[in-house]
Amino acid sequence: MRELLDSEYDVIVIGAGPGGSMASYHSSINGAKTLLIDKSQEIGTPVRCAEAVPYLDEFGINPDPSFVRSKIDGGILVAPNGKKIIVKGGKTQGYVVERKIFDKHLAVRSANVGTKIAIKSRVVGLDYDGEKYTVIVNHLGQIYAIKAKIVIAADGVESSIAEMAGIKCKKKVTEICSCAEYEMTNVKLLDKNMMEFYFGDICPKGYVWIFPKGETANVGLGIIDSKKKAIDYLNEFLEHPLLEGRLDNATPIEFKCGGAPVGGPIEKTVADNFMVVGDAAGQISPISGGGIYLSLSCGSIAGKVAGEAIKSNNCSEDYLVEYENRWKEKYYKLLMDELKYKKVLQKFSEKELNALADAMDERLEEIDVAKIAFRAVKRAPSLLKYFKDII
C-alpha cells in the first residue's frame, strides 16, 4: 500500500489557517519541499472570528467572489450614550468573507505551488535530534514519523506545538478574549458597507460588533470577564435599547465561539529549526482582537525565511532569527503600543467612555489612539489621568 505521506520534508507547517497557509505557500515557491498539516477534517472549520479581512492586494490574493461577502468602507463606533463616530478609510477598509471558503482558498493556492496537505492530522509528538525534528502525526488514524529540517507552528491560540519545542507560548486566562457570535438573517444594518462597534457594560473590557455579510450579518462580542459567559452577554445585547429593535426579526443561522490572545506577542518566536506564527505567537491586535492581516503578513515572512534557510542549508536559530527581526521591525512597536492603549481603555467606566466619545469628532479618517487622546484631554481634562502616559 502506498504511504499517504513521505517520510521527510524540508518544512512542516502545523495549522492551515491564514498564517500557516501563507507560510507553506512562500516556503514552497522558494523551493522547499513543504507539508501543511491541519487537525480538522475540513480546512477553515470551525470558524472562530468575525471574518473581517483587509484588502488583499499586497499578498497577491484576489478578492474572489466565492469568498467575499461584503466590501467594507469603514466602521461606526457607538458609545454607551448612543453617540456614533464614523471612521472611514485606511485600516478599516477591506472585506467580510466566508472564512470556510477563504481559508480553503489559501490552502488550495499553496497546494498549487507544490505544498502537500494533510487534513485530519493531529501532531501527537515532537522529537529533536539537534539537526532535524521528527513530527509524530496521527493522519487519518495512521501514525507517521516524519522528519523536517524546519517546523513552523501555526496552530492557533491553543498552541501546544511551540511548547513541545521549548518555546513558551501559553496564554494567561486574563489575556484571552472570549468570543461568541451569531450569523443572523434579517438584521437591519446602519450601513451595508460599514462595520458597527458597541462599547460599555454590555461587553466588559471588550466590544460588540455587527459586520455586514451579504445577505446575513455577524453579530458577536469579545469580553475579558468571568462574571458571565460570552454567550450570555451576547444574548442580552440582542435586545439592547441602542439597537432600536433592529434585531427584532433577526434569526441566527450559525453560532461561533472561540478565544483571541490579546496579551501581546510572545517573547520568542524562533529556535533552532523552529518558528512560531500567527495567534500562536500572539501576532494579533490587543485592541481589536483582529489577527488575519498579521497572520497573513507574518506567515509570509516565515515562509520566505524558511525557503531561504533551506537553500542556505542553515536552519539554526541564528539564521531563522531573521524571521523574528523582520516581523518585529514591522509590527512589534505597534502591538506593544496597542497593548498599552488597551490597558488604559479597559479602566474606563461607561461615564468616561461617553466623555471620551463626546470629546471626539463625529468623523475620523483613522483610529490613532495618541491623537484621539490628545484631542480628548483638551476637551475633557478629567481624562488626563488615563492618557498621561500616551500623549
For each residue, the residues with C-beta under 8 A, 3 or more apart:
1:
2:
3: 6 7 144
4: 118 139 140 142
5: 35 116 118 137 139 144 146
6: 3 9 33 35 116 146
7: 3 144 145 146 147
8: 146 147 148
9: 6 12 33 34 35 116 146 147 148 149
10: 27 32 33 34 148 149 150 306 310
11: 24 27 32 33 34 35 148 149 150 151 152 303 306 307 310
12: 9 34 35 37 133 135 146 148 150 151 152
13: 16 20 23 24 27 34 35 36 37 151 152 154 303
14: 20 37 123 135 151 152 153 154 155 161
15: 19 20 37 38 153 154 155 156 161 278 280
16: 13 20 21 24 36 37 38 40 43 103 107 117 119 154
17: 20 21 103 154 156 278 279 295
18: 21 22 102 103 106 278 292 295 296 299
19: 15 22 23 154 277 278 279 283 295 296 298 299 302
20: 13 14 15 16 17 23 24 36 38 152 154 155 277 278 299
21: 16 17 18 24 25 36 103 106 107 109 110 299
22: 18 19 25 26 59 106 110 295 296 297 299 300 303
23: 13 19 20 26 27 152 154 275 277 299 300 302 303 306
24: 11 13 16 20 21 27 28 34 35 36 110 115 152 303
25: 21 22 28 29 106 109 110 113 115 300 303
26: 22 23 29 30 299 300 302 303 304 306 307
27: 10 11 13 23 24 30 32 34 115 152 303 304 306 307 310
28: 24 25 31 32 34 110 113 114 115 303 307
29: 25 26 113 114 307
30: 26 27 303 304 306 307 308 310 311
31: 28 307 310 311
32: 10 11 27 28 150 306 307 310
33: 6 9 10 11 114
34: 9 10 11 12 13 24 27 28 110 114 115 116
35: 5 6 9 11 12 13 24 115 116 117 118 146 148
36: 13 16 20 21 24 107 110 111 115 116 117 118
37: 12 13 14 15 16 117 118 121 123 135 137
38: 15 16 20 43 107 117 118 119 120 121
39: 120 121 122 123 155
40: 16 43 44 45 46 119 120
41: 119 120
42: 45 100 104 119
43: 16 38 40 103 104 107 117 119
44: 40 47 99 100 101 102 103 104
45: 40 42 100
46: 40 256 258
47: 44 51 99 100 254 256
48: 179 256 257 258 259
49: 52 99 179 256 258 260 291 292
50: 96 179 181 209 211 218 220
51: 47 69 96 97 98 99 102 211 213 218
52: 49 72 94 95 96 97 195 211 290 292
53: 56 94 95 96 97 102 292 293
54: 91 93 94 292 293
55: 58 63 93 94 95
56: 53 59 61 62 63 95 296
57: 60 61
58: 55
59: 22 56 296 297 300
60: 57
61: 56 57 105 106 109 296
62: 56
63: 55 56 68 95
64: 67 68 105
65: 68
66: 101 105
67: 64 97 98 101 102 105
68: 63 64 65 71 95 96 97
69: 51 95 96 97 98 212 213 214 216
70: 95 96 192 193 211 212 213 214
71: 68 95 193
72: 52 75 92 93 94 95 96 193 194 195 211 212
73: 88 89 92 93 193 194
74: 86 87 88 89 92 93 193 194 195
75: 72 86 87 92 194 195 196 197
76: 84 85 86 87 190 191 194 195 196 197
77: 84 85 86 87 197 199 357
78: 82 83 84 85 196 197 198 199 242
79: 82 83 84 85 199 200 353 354 356 357 358
80: 199 200 201 202 350 353 354
81: 354 357 358
82: 78 79 242
83: 78 79 354 357 358 362
84: 76 77 78 79 190 362
85: 76 77 78 79 357 360 361 362 363 364
86: 74 75 76 77 194 362 363 364
87: 74 75 76 77 92 363 364 365 366 367
88: 73 74 92 93 363 364 365
89: 73 74 92 93 365 366
90: 93 365 366
91: 54 366 367
92: 72 73 74 75 87 88 89 195 366 367
93: 54 55 72 73 74 88 89 90
94: 52 53 54 55 72
95: 52 53 55 56 63 68 69 70 71 72
96: 50 51 52 53 68 69 70 72 195 211 212 213 214 218
97: 51 52 53 67 68 69 101 102
98: 51 67 69 101 102 213
99: 44 47 49 51 102 103
100: 42 44 45 47 103 104
101: 44 66 67 97 98 104 105
102: 18 44 51 53 67 97 98 99 105 106
103: 16 17 18 21 43 44 99 100 106 107
104: 42 43 44 100 101 107 108
105: 61 64 66 67 101 102 108 109
106: 18 21 22 25 61 102 103 109 110
107: 16 21 36 38 43 103 104 110 111 117
108: 104 105 111 112
109: 21 25 61 105 106 112 113
110: 21 22 24 25 28 34 36 106 107 113 115 117
111: 36 107 108 114 115 116 117
112: 108 109
113: 25 28 29 109 110
114: 28 29 33 34 111
115: 24 25 27 28 34 35 36 110 111
116: 5 6 9 34 35 36 111
117: 16 35 36 37 38 43 107 110 111
118: 4 5 35 36 37 38 121 137 139
119: 16 38 40 41 42 43
120: 38 39 40 41 139 140
121: 37 38 39 118 137 138 139 140
122: 39 137 138
123: 14 37 39 126 135 136 137 155 161 164
124: 136 137 138 143
125: 134 135 136 164
126: 123 133 134 135 136 151 161 164 165
127: 133 134 136
128: 132 133 134 165 272 273
129: 132 134
130: 272
131: 149 273
132: 128 129 147 148 149 273
133: 12 126 127 128 147 148 149 150 151 165 273 274
134: 125 126 127 128 129 145 146 147 148
135: 12 14 37 123 125 126 145 146 147 148 151
136: 123 124 125 126 127 143 144 145 146
137: 5 37 118 121 122 123 124 143 144 145 146
138: 121 122 124 141 142 143
139: 4 5 118 120 121 142 143 144
140: 4 120 121
141: 138
142: 4 138 139
143: 124 136 137 138 139
144: 3 5 7 136 137 139
145: 7 134 135 136 137
146: 5 6 7 8 9 12 35 134 135 136 137
147: 7 8 9 132 133 134 135
148: 8 9 10 11 12 35 132 133 134 135 151 273
149: 9 10 11 131 132 133 273 309 310 315
150: 10 11 12 32 133 273 274 275 306 309 310 315 320
151: 11 12 13 14 126 133 135 148 161 165 273 274 275
152: 11 12 13 14 20 23 24 27 274 275 276 277 302 303 306
153: 14 15 159 161 162 165 167 169 274 275 276 277 280
154: 13 14 15 16 17 19 20 23 276 277 278 280 295 299
155: 14 15 20 39 123 158 159 160 161 280
156: 15 17 159 278 279 280
157: 171 176 258 259 260 261 279 280
158: 155 259
159: 153 155 156 162 163 169 276 279 280
160: 155 163 164
161: 14 15 123 126 151 153 155 164 165 280
162: 153 159 165 167 168 169 266 274 276 280 281
163: 159 160 166 167 168 169 170
164: 123 125 126 160 161
165: 126 128 133 151 153 161 162 271 274
166: 163 271
167: 153 162 163 266 268 269 271 274 276
168: 162 163 266 267 268
169: 153 159 162 163 266 276 280 281 282
170: 163
171: 157 175 176 261 263 282
172: 175 176 263
173: 176
174: 224 263
175: 171 172 261 262 263 264
176: 157 171 172 173 224 259 260 261 262 263
177: 206 222 223 224 259 260 261 262 289
178: 222 223 224 229 230 257 259
179: 48 49 50 220 221 222 230 256 257 258 259 260 289
180: 220 221 229 230 231 233 234 255 256 257
181: 50 218 219 220 221 234 255 256 257
182: 218 219 220 234 252 254 255 256
183: 213 216 217 218 219 252 253 254 255 256
184: 187 216 217 218 219 247 250 251 252 253
185: 215 216 250 251 253
186: 249 250 251
187: 184 210 216 217 219 246 247 250
188: 246 247
189: 192 194 196 210 212 217 246
190: 76 84 194 196
191: 76 194 212
192: 70 189 212
193: 70 71 72 73 74 212
194: 72 73 74 75 76 86 189 190 191 212
195: 52 72 74 75 76 92 96 209 210 211 212
196: 75 76 78 189 190 209 210 211
197: 75 76 77 78 207 208 209
198: 78 202 203 207 208 209 210 237 240 242
199: 77 78 79 80 202 203 207 208 353
200: 79 80 203 350 353
201: 80 204 350
202: 80 198 199 208 221 233 236 237 240
203: 198 199 200 206 207 208 221 222 223 233 237
204: 201 223 224 225 227 233
205: 223 224 225 346
206: 177 203 221 222 223 224 225 289
207: 197 198 199 203 221 222
208: 197 198 199 202 203 219 220 221 234 237
209: 50 195 196 197 198 218 219 220 221
210: 187 189 195 196 198 217 218 219
211: 50 51 52 70 72 96 195 196 217 218
212: 69 70 72 96 189 191 192 193 194 195 217
213: 51 69 70 96 98 183 216 217 218
214: 69 70 96
215: 185
216: 69 183 184 185 187 213 253
217: 183 184 187 189 210 211 212 213 250
218: 50 51 96 181 182 183 184 209 210 211 213
219: 181 182 183 184 187 208 209 210 234 237 238 247 250
220: 50 179 180 181 182 208 209 234 256
221: 179 180 181 202 203 206 207 208 209 230 233 234 237
222: 177 178 179 203 206 207 230 260 289
223: 177 178 203 204 205 206 230 233
224: 174 176 177 178 204 205 206 262 346
225: 204 205 206 228 233
226:
227: 204
228: 225 232 233
229: 178 180 232 233
230: 178 179 180 221 222 223 233 234 257
231: 180 234 235 257
232: 228 229 235 236
233: 180 202 203 204 221 223 225 228 229 230 236 237
234: 180 181 182 208 219 220 221 230 231 237 238
235: 231 232 238
236: 202 232 233 239 240
237: 198 202 203 208 219 221 233 234 240 243
238: 219 234 235 243 247 250
239: 236 243 247
240: 198 202 236 237 243
241: 244
242: 78 82 198
243: 237 238 239 240 246 247
244: 241
245: 248
246: 187 188 189 243 250
247: 184 187 188 219 238 239 243 250
248: 245
249: 186
250: 184 185 186 187 217 219 238 246 247
251: 184 185 186
252: 182 183 184 255
253: 183 184 185 216
254: 47 182 183
255: 180 181 182 183 252
256: 46 47 48 49 179 180 181 182 183 220
257: 48 178 179 180 181 230 231
258: 46 48 49 157 179
259: 48 157 158 176 177 178 179
260: 49 157 176 177 179 222 279 284 289 291
261: 157 171 175 176 177 279 282 284
262: 175 176 177 224 284 285 286 287 289 342
263: 171 172 174 175 176 282 286 339
264: 175 282 286 335 336 339
265: 269 281 282 283 332 335
266: 162 167 168 169 269 276 281 282
267: 168
268: 167 168 271 324
269: 167 265 266 275 276 277 281 323 324 327
270: 274 275 276 317 320 321 323 324
271: 165 166 167 268 274 317 320
272: 128 130 315 316 317 320
273: 128 131 132 133 148 149 150 151 315 316 320
274: 133 150 151 152 153 162 165 167 270 271 320
275: 23 150 151 152 153 269 270 302 305 306 320 323
276: 152 153 154 159 162 167 169 266 269 270 280 281
277: 19 20 23 152 153 154 269 280 281 283 295 298 299 302
278: 15 17 18 19 20 154 156 281 283 284 291 294 295 298 299
279: 17 19 156 157 159 260 261 282 283 284 291 295
280: 15 153 154 155 156 157 159 161 162 169 276 277
281: 162 169 265 266 269 276 277 278 298
282: 169 171 261 263 264 265 266 279 335
283: 19 265 277 278 279 291 294 295 298 327 331 335
284: 260 261 262 278 279 289 290 291 294 295
285: 262 288 289 290 291 294 335 338
286: 262 263 264 289 335 338 339 341 342
287: 262 338 341 342 345 369
288: 285
289: 177 179 206 222 260 262 284 285 286
290: 52 284 285 293 294
291: 49 260 278 279 283 284 285 294 295
292: 18 49 52 53 54 295 296
293: 53 54 290 296 297
294: 278 283 284 285 290 291 297 298 331
295: 17 18 19 22 154 277 278 279 283 284 291 292 298 299
296: 18 19 22 56 59 61 292 293 299 300
297: 22 59 293 294 300 301 327 330 331
298: 19 277 278 281 283 294 295 301 302 327 331
299: 18 19 20 21 22 23 26 154 277 278 295 296 302 303
300: 22 23 25 26 59 296 297 303 304
301: 297 298 304 305 323 326 327
302: 19 23 26 152 275 277 298 299 305 306 323 327
303: 11 13 22 23 24 25 26 27 28 30 152 299 300 306 307
304: 26 27 30 300 301 307 308
305: 275 301 302 308 309 320 322 323 326
306: 10 11 23 26 27 30 32 150 152 275 302 303 309 310 320 323
307: 11 26 27 28 29 30 31 32 303 304 310 311
308: 30 304 305 311 312 322
309: 149 150 305 306 312 314 315 319 320
310: 10 11 27 30 31 32 149 150 306 307 313 315
311: 30 31 307 308
312: 308 309 319
313: 310
314: 309 318 319
315: 149 150 272 273 309 310 319 320
316: 272 273 319 320
317: 270 271 272 320 321
318: 314 321
319: 309 312 314 315 316 322
320: 150 270 271 272 273 274 275 305 306 309 315 316 317 323 324
321: 270 317 318 324 325
322: 305 308 319 325 326
323: 269 270 275 301 302 305 306 320 326 327
324: 268 269 270 320 321 327 328
325: 321 322 328 329
326: 301 305 322 323 329 330
327: 269 283 297 298 301 302 323 324 330 331 332
328: 324 325 331 332
329: 325 326 332
330: 297 326 327 334
331: 283 294 297 298 327 328 334 335
332: 265 327 328 329 335 336
333: 336 337
334: 330 331 337 338
335: 264 265 282 283 285 286 331 332 338 339
336: 264 332 333 339 340
337: 333 334 340 341 369
338: 285 286 287 334 335 341 342 369
339: 263 264 286 335 336 342 343
340: 336 337 343 344 389 390
341: 286 287 337 338 344 345 369 390
342: 262 286 287 338 339 345 346
343: 339 340 346 347
344: 340 341 347 348 386 387 389 390
345: 287 341 342 348
346: 205 224 342 343
347: 343 344 386
348: 344 345 352 353 356 386
349: 352 353
350: 80 200 201 353 354
351: 354 355
352: 348 349 355 356 382 383 386
353: 79 80 199 200 348 349 350 356 357
354: 79 80 81 83 350 351 357 358
355: 351 352 358 359 376 380 382 383
356: 79 348 352 353 359 360 372 376 380 383
357: 77 79 81 83 85 353 354 360
358: 79 81 83 354 355 379 380
359: 355 356 375 376 377 378 379 380 383
360: 85 356 357 364 372 375 376
361: 85 364 375
362: 83 84 85 86
363: 85 86 87 88
364: 85 86 87 88 360 361 367 372
365: 87 88 89 90
366: 87 89 90 91 92
367: 87 91 92 364 372
368: 371 372
369: 287 337 338 341 372 373 390
370: 373 374 390 391
371: 368 374 375
372: 356 360 364 367 368 369 375 376
373: 369 370 376 377 383 387 390 391
374: 370 371 377 378 387 391
375: 359 360 361 371 372 378 379
376: 355 356 359 360 372 373 379 380 383 387
377: 359 373 374 380 381 383 384 387 391
378: 359 374 375 381
379: 358 359 375 376
380: 355 356 358 359 376 377 383
381: 377 378 384
382: 352 355 385
383: 352 355 356 359 373 376 377 380 386 387
384: 377 381 387 388
385: 382 388
386: 344 347 348 352 383
387: 344 373 374 376 377 383 384 390 391
388: 384 385 391
389: 340 344
390: 340 341 344 369 370 373 387
391: 370 373 374 377 387 388
